[in-house]
Amino acid sequence: MSELGHVSGLWRYPASSLGGEPMSSLSVDTDGVVGDRLFGVVDAESGEIARPDGASRWHPVPRIKARLSAEGRLEVAVPGSDWLPAPGEPCDRAVSDFLGFAASVRPFHRHAGYSGPLTEARYSKSPIHLITTASLARLKALHPAGDPDQRRFRPNIVVDMPEVDGSFPETEWIGRRLALGDLHLTVAEPCRRCGFTIIAQDGFDNDPNILRNLVRHNGHNLGIYCTVDQPARIETGAPMRFL
């Protein structure tokens, strides 16, 4: 079958709600992207995990950057600071100073060399979140004054494909199987959007009309969640087709 498009962006999110890490390639197993969403940032006193889509005090969280070192260690940087290893007291101090209250970066699961407190994820993550440039273009057409930057939507995979007039195309693929290079996926469900999509980040402003247009024109959705049928390493430029 002919190509639908090709992979133009890959993202890993080592820490939930913190800024993502653009990648040239990703290893994907049956649980999803290796190294994805291993940590969370919490209120150090209450243990509440960050909710940028809710309370305004959490709105700055997506501007904090997260990455994994070559050794697989989490590193975090608040705006204007250097990268700091996490979890750790220097990192927690920097994050707390940036947010204006006591906060801490904590893992979801115990790992070697760490004996501190854990936290629980807000929700069970889907293995893979995919969006297309066609859907981003459709949102831009509906809201010309807005900036549908892909960072608003936190995808793992961005596929560049031609626009489909009047359509968010991947929303119509539920139940279909996709091949992206050697990676095989089944489209499980549309991705229902929340208030995270409207929050300002570096390079774009707070914009409630991003979410309003998705509610009005695509049932609250943008992008798709996929399960993994055949794990593989995926690289930018990989072709996508239906199976």
Secondary structure, 3 states (H helix, E strand, C coil): CCCCEEEEEEEECCECCCECEEECEEEEECCEECCCCCEEEEECCCCCECCCCCCHHHCCHHHCEEEECCCCCEEEECCCCCCEECCCHHHHHHHHHHHCCCEEEEECCCCCCCCCCCCCCCCCCCCEEEEEHHHHHHHHHHCCCCCCCHHHCCCCEEEECCCCCCCCHHHHCCCCEEEECCEEEEEEEEEECCHHHHCCECCECCCHHHHHHHHHHHCCEEEEEEEEEECEEEECCCEEEEC
